[in-house]
Amino acid sequence: MFFFLSIGSNLPSHLAANMQENRHQNITGGLVRKIVSGTDAQVCYSQGLIPPHISQIYDELFLIHQKLQKESSAQQEYALQLQKREHLLTEREALLFRHEAALAKIRGVEEEVHTKFGIIKEQHEAEVKQLTEALREITKENRRLKSSFDTLKEMNDSLRKQLSDVTELNKKLEGQARKVQARLENLQRKHEFLMVRKSKDICQVVQQSKPVKQEKVMVTSKIAKLPLNSQVYELLTLLMDWISDQHLSKIKIQEEREDTHKFMATQTSKKSCTQERCMKLLPIATEQLQWMPFVNPKLHMPVIKFIYWSIRQLDTGIQHATMTSTMRRLGEDIFKGIVSKGNPHSYSEQSTESKSKSAAFFKSSCMPLRFLSTLIVLKTVTQVDYLAQAFDSLRIDLKTDEGKALFLEYQCVPVILSHLKVSSRGLLSSALDGLLQMTTESGSLQPFLEACSNESFFRACSILLRSSKLDVQILEKLCVILQKLSRIKSNKKMFELFKLHQMIQELHRTTNPDHAFLCINLNSILLNLGLSRSTSLTSSLSTSQ
């Protein structure tokens, strides 16, 4: 009994420590096995050899043994469950680690996506801004073109009205001309009547002049006997071409050097020598125009070119007083052309009966020859009607690309510049029309603007803008040219040198808003010079509309 109690007191009731329980189990199991094992113990028990209190202890130990076996099996099952739970936890921990790694990668990808998205967003905003600016510029240009079109339409209507007025005036003048023609015929009849009365005196004068005519016929017959070589003209024209292209046409370089005031003394002497030679050759060349109907028309161009460049050489210096009559005669011959009868190399009576020959210069069908002839007329003639026809011909030729190329080749800006004067309003408008033809969009526009980017051109524009006698149409034409020139950044100093920017600002301030085309060009000039904001253009457009 004491043994049972000692064993029972040593066994824990909650079975918390597995090692202690196993040890007690082993001890108790071994004792029980010793008691109950073997046939001897059973025999002893069955025979009643074991005392009752030992038997009672044995029964209790046997019960304890069964309880311990149950608890041992329960502990084994619990251990298996713990192993399974530990395995599940290990798998879940590994899965969590994998999830954390995947989340880290996702965070990196997310940051990269956000970065790329920010870059794409900035690029998109920049493109939208650029396209918005382009759309704004196109809208502005469309408004300007619409306003220009409306202005041109109004001008066209006014010109049609002027044309009808001029047509009526022309009819009246034709009636007056018929009356004048009738009076002229009456005067001619009166003159013939007076000539009949003086016929006796005329007969005496003819009889006295017969010996002199006979001497002239003898001299000319001697000249006619001289042999004529047609290749001499070709040689002379080749020499003229050579001199014109290689020497006389180098005016532009000299003018640029004059603007910079860096001419050397030797260059000045060469220039004066060239001018003296041109003054000697021009009268001779003018006389040779009378021979042009009898030579190959292909040889006309070198002669006219030589005459043109010789006149341009004289422009750079002081013309001699004796050249005035030569220039006037030269301009009239070029304008009217040469008409001759017979061959000048044969002075027989048969030559006077031959058909007349002519050489057309200003009215030639060959554009280069006609263009040069027009320039010579503009440089030599003073009659307003001749100059008006010359400017009309020039304006028509400048509508073609060939005419614009010839304008640049023959450096025509100084020729036109000499007619930009307030004193002659009709010619001033025609001269500006010629310059406006060169400002149209073409390959010749930029070289033309460079040719106008000099002090002489801006000085002429400054003189025109200072005048208070200019009408709106002339101001519009002049402002179109200045607007093109203001696009060149280097011309800003020219505007400032001649105070053109101040004049344009004053014009912009005082111009009537109804003159939309003029206001637009003035605004554009100020914008190109950096003197106005884009809002002013928008306000003026809205006002004009």
Secondary structure, DSSP 8 states (H G I E B T S, - for coil): -HHHHHHHHHS-SS---HHHHHHHHHHHHHHHHHHH-HHHHHHHHHTT-S-HHHHHHHHHHHHHHHHHHHHHHHHHHHHHHHHHHHHHHHHHHHHHHHHHHHHHHHHHHHHHHHHHHHHHHHHHHHHHHHHHHHHHHHHHHHHHHHHHHHHHHHHHHHHHHHHHHHHHHHHHHHHHHHHHHHHHHHHHHHHHHHHHHTHHHHHHHHHHHHHHHHHHHHHHHHHHTS---THHHHHHHHHHHHHIIIIITTHHHHHHHHHHT---HHHHHHHHHHHHHHHHHHHHHHHHGGGGGGS-GGGHHHHHHHHHHHHHHHHTS---TTHHHHHHHHHHHHHH-EEEES-TT--SHHHHTS-EEEE-STT-SSHHHHHHHHHHHHHH---HHHHHHHHHHHHHHTTSHHHHHHHHHTT-HHHHHTT--TT-HHHHHHHHHHHHHHTSSSTTHHHHHHHH-SHHHHHHHHHHHH-S---HHHHHHHHHHHHHHHTSGGGHHHHHHTTHHHHHHHHHHHS-TT-HHHHHHHHHHHHHTT-S-HHHHHHHHHHH-
